[in-house]
Amino acid sequence: MAVDLVWTVLTILAVLSLVPNAASLAQGIRLRAHVRRAMRLAFGAYLPPVVVILPVRGLDEGFDDNVRAILSQAYPRFHILVVADDPAEPAAARAHDLAREFPRIPVTLILSEPAPVPGKVNALRSALSHVSSEDEVVVFADSDIRPPTDWLRQLVQPLADSTVGVATGFRWYLPPRPTFWSLVRAEWNAVSANVLFDPRRAFAWGGSCAVRRDDLVKLSLADRWRNVLSDDLVLTRTVRDAGLKIAYAPAALVPTFDGADRPACLEWCFRQMTMATLYLPIVRRYAVAAFSIFIGSLLFGAGCLAAAWFAGPAYLLPGVLFLAPLPVGILKGSLRRRALFSAAPAVAASWLASEWRSAGAALAVPWVMAVGLLRTRKPTEVRWRGRSYDVTEPNRVRLLESR
């Protein structure tokens, strides 16, 4: 009788566990529809004068090709502000040299203002004071993206809607050699795309986003970005506080041609989770709920399969039901990839990983998430591009060490 009761309870729980799996799969299916609707803006004619703010630190692999891609934009009026912390920064000098190949595009080198917390956010703050009254839109870009020629045009289109506070693109990692850990990072990064069309959880990605200059005063970004470590999550929070929307531009998907070994992958993943913990806890809570259900279901499934050896094959039924997240996760990853790639054929053409290798990496993501969620519960220090920061007080970050 006790065994029958245990089996009944487990089977009921297993059936109930199918509900979040069905919801997750439906989210993956809806993503393609969201992309199609958003692509209608891709044919807009909103072409205001743009300034691109490009912070640089270090010569990343492919730096020359990345900067050339930004300079090659098929856009009528734009100029670039290259910002560096150090006057001897080699990346700034190299960007200036590359600009000579594109004499039509004005490029200005700027030195970050002295600040207690140097780094990307301070570079962006410093550049804001150099934005001209003729610049109607400010675009923030990372130096490790390699955008297609229509990226700038696609990125600013959502700003034609006055209720949109920030238009954002997204990054897709394209490792030159699709090793396991490089694919884990790519799949981990792609998981964030699940919420790009969710008004409650959507976020602006700092490597490719645009804001109207008139909204900069309303958002008080120069003040919000003081002594913090995350530019995009603080921007996300600021836009929401102002009652404005975050709009994702699917055609502005940009590739980053970079691989990763295990230490690089884990360091990157844990740093992203730390930033979410510090500046946008709703994202962390969403991740905790989603991956707790996923991992808990798999553990129950493994337990049921083990019980089948001792208590009879009847336990195979709840065991199989509990393991449903495995095929669902693989299928959702494929749906997500196809949805985003449908708006960016150039990125799709450069994706070298096979379906089965991508699936293997996708199955590793929840376990990396689980470890990361445990390690980033109460972060006190972050290492980023040769610097260590004390993040005990997220809005009063202190520099600990710089190399």
Secondary structure, DSSP 8 states (H G I E B T S, - for coil): -HHHHHHHHHHHHHHHHHHHHHHHHHHHHHHHHHHHHHGGGGG------EEEEEE--S--TTHHHHHHHHHT---SSEEEEEEESSTT-HHHHHHHHHHTT-TTS-EEEEE----SS-SHHHHHHHHHTT--TT--EEEEE-TT----TTHHHHHHGGGGSTTEEEEEEEEEE--SS--HHHHHHHHHHHHGGGGTT-TTT----TTEEEEEHHHHHHHTHHHHTTT-S-HHHHHHHHHHHTT-EEEEEEEEEEEE-----HHHHHHHHHHHHHHHHHH-HHHHHHHHHHHHHHHHHHHHHHHHHHHHHHH-GGGHHHHHHHTTHHHHHHHHHHHHHHHHHTT-HHHHHH----HHHHHHHHHHHHHHHHHHHHHTSS--EEEETTEEEE-SSTTS-EEEEE-
